[in-house]
């Protein structure tokens, strides 16, 4: 669910700031980790890591930082 959140926030950011210079870089900073999280669910060892406490904590922390960046952007 977090991967879809990051993907959506990045694309919304891109749409609303489409005339701003550097918007592609800032939006891809949010979109690409979302795509990576979604892709990780399709790979068994990475999916198992994401199910561990360490994996959940790491993904939650990175996700929270990226959501914050999307709002400040």
FIVO-95973 format. One line per 8 residues: number of its first residue (from 1); their letters; for each residue y, z negated, x of C-alpha. Coordinates in nm, 2 decimals, decimal comma. Example, Ala and Ser with C-alpha at 12.3 -4.5 7.8 and 13.67 -1.06 7.14 Angstrom:
BEGIN
1> AS> -0,45 -0,78 1,23; -0,11 -0,71 1,37
This chain:
BEGIN
1> XXXXXXXX> 0,00 0,00 0,00; 0,24 -0,07 0,29; 0,18 0,27 0,43; 0,29 0,43 0,10; 0,59 0,20 0,09; 0,71 0,31 0,44; 0,64 0,68 0,36; 0,84 0,66 0,04
9> XXXXXXXX> 1,13 0,46 0,20; 1,16 0,71 0,48; 1,16 1,01 0,25; 1,42 0,85 0,02; 1,63 0,77 0,32; 1,61 1,13 0,43; 1,71 1,26 0,09; 2,01 1,04 0,05
17> XXXXXXXX> 2,15 1,10 0,40; 2,06 1,47 0,43; 2,41 1,57 0,56; 2,42 1,29 0,82; 2,34 1,38 1,19; 2,03 1,22 1,33; 1,88 1,14 0,98; 1,56 1,31 1,07
25> XXXXXXXX> 1,50 1,08 1,37; 1,59 0,76 1,17; 1,37 0,87 0,87; 1,08 0,97 1,09; 1,10 0,62 1,25; 1,00 0,49 0,91; 0,77 0,77 0,78; 0,54 0,80 1,09
33> XXXXXXXX> 0,42 0,44 1,09; 0,35 0,47 0,72; 0,14 0,78 0,79; -0,04 0,61 1,07; -0,12 0,31 0,85; -0,26 0,54 0,58; -0,46 0,73 0,85; -0,60 0,40 0,99
41> XXXXXXXX> -0,76 0,32 0,66; -0,98 0,64 0,70; -1,12 0,53 1,04; -1,38 0,26 1,01; -1,30 0,05 1,33; -0,93 0,06 1,26; -0,99 -0,02 0,89; -1,19 -0,33 1,00
49> XXXXXXXX> -0,91 -0,43 1,24; -0,65 -0,40 0,95; -0,88 -0,63 0,75; -0,86 -0,91 1,01; -0,60 -1,18 1,01; -0,45 -1,05 1,33; -0,43 -0,69 1,19; -0,28 -0,80 0,87
57> XXXXXXXX> -0,02 -1,01 1,05; 0,07 -0,73 1,29; 0,10 -0,47 1,02; 0,30 -0,71 0,79; 0,54 -0,79 1,08; 0,60 -0,42 1,18; 0,62 -0,32 0,81; 0,88 -0,59 0,74
65> XXXXXXXX> 1,09 -0,48 1,04; 1,08 -0,11 0,93; 1,17 -0,20 0,57; 1,47 -0,39 0,71; 1,57 -0,10 0,92; 1,55 0,13 0,62; 1,78 -0,09 0,42; 2,03 -0,12 0,71
73> X> 2,02 0,25 0,78
